[in-house]
Amino acid sequence: MEEMREVKSPQESVSEALKRELGTLKAEYPEITSAAVVSSDGLLMAVRPEGSTDERLAAMSAFLLSSARKTGEGLGWSGLGYLLVNHPDGYLLVAEAGKATITLTTSPRAKLGLLLYDIKESAKRLKQRLEGD
């Protein structure tokens, strides 16, 4: 994904920064049907498109990532990159972003290679933002 950094004002809120990051991903990948930043306890922090409020998906995504992390720890793995769920109707991608997660749903036509790279990069930026610049 091309670097689409906007000049942000010093007063840009965390909420605005989260929405901007999701908007950038959504603009680059039209196959994304919804994008959200979810707290570790499953609460929506930001969502794109506006008006999407699938709180159940947010809670389940946080649970899935937590379960995957615990499974990995049981196997002796250190850390978790992302979780990918493949379904005939599309994909669910969940990536850790510090104390939050990025959750994306896509159409089945999504180009996963670049999207997986970009979701990890977005997660790094969001983690830095959420932990205080």
N, C-alpha and C positions, 0 to 999 in steps of 0.2 A: 504494500500500500504506500502510495506516495506520502511523504511527510506533509501533513496538512495542518501545521501548527498555526493557530490563530494567535494574534497578539492579545493577551488577556490583561484586563485591567487589574490593578492591585486589589480592588474590592470584589473581584469575582468570587462568588460563594463556592463552597465545595459542591453544592447541588448543581450549580451552573456548570462547573468543571466536569462533573460526572455526565451530565446531559450532553455537553459538547463532545466528550470522548465517544459516547454512544452514537451521537449524530454523525461523527466522522466515520465510524465503522459502517453504519447503515448507509451512508452516502456512497461509500466505496464498494459495498456489496449489496446490490439490490435484492439478492436472494435472501437476505436477512428479513424475517417476518416480524420479529420482535427482539428487543435488546433491553437488558436491565442490569443494574448494579444492585446486588442484594447483600444485606448484612449477613454476618456469620450465623445469626439466629433466624434468618429467613425473611426479614422485612425488606420491602422495596425501598431503595434509596433514590433511584432514578430509573426512568423507563423511556423507551422510544419504540414506536411512535407515541406521542402524547395521547393520553386517554387509555392506553393499554394498562390495565391494572390486574393482571393475573397474579394475585397474591398467592394463590395455591401453587402455581408453577414456581414462584420465588421460594416458597417454603420447601417444596419438594427438591428443588435444585440445591439448596443449602444442605438438606439432609443427604442427598446423593453424594455430594462432594465430601461431606464429613464421613460418610460410610466408606467411600473409596480411599480416603486418607487413612482411616483406621485399618482397612484391609491391607493397604500398602505397608503400614507400620508392622502389621502382623507377619508380613512376608520379608521384613527386614529392609524395605525400601526407604530411602530418605527423600522426603518431599513428594509433591504431586504437581504435575504440569497442568493437566486439564482432563476433563471427563468428556467423552464423546459417546452419544447414544444415536444409533442409526435406526431409522424407522422408514417404511415405504413412503410415508408422507413428508419426510424431511429429517433434519438432524437437530439434536439438542447439544449444545456445547456449553460447558461450565468450566471456568478457569479461576483459580485463586488470585485474589488481588489484595494480599495482606489479610486484613480482618473482614474483607468483603469478597464477593465473587462477581464475575461478569457471566451472565447467562444469555445465550443467544439461541433463537430457534430459526431455522432456515428451511427453504424449500429443498426438495431432493436434488435440485440442479446446482447446488452450491459447490464452488471450487474449493475443496477442503484444504489443499496444500497451503495456499497463501492465507486463507482465513485462519487456520490454526496458528501460523506464524504471527499474524496481526493481532489475534486475540491475546496471545502471550505478551506481545509488546504493549498492548493497551492495558493489560493487567499490571505490568511493571509501572507504567505511568500512573495508573490509579492508586496503586499501593503507595507510591511516593507522595501523591497528593493527599491521600487519606491519613498517612502517618505524619503529615506536616512537612511541607516543602523543605 
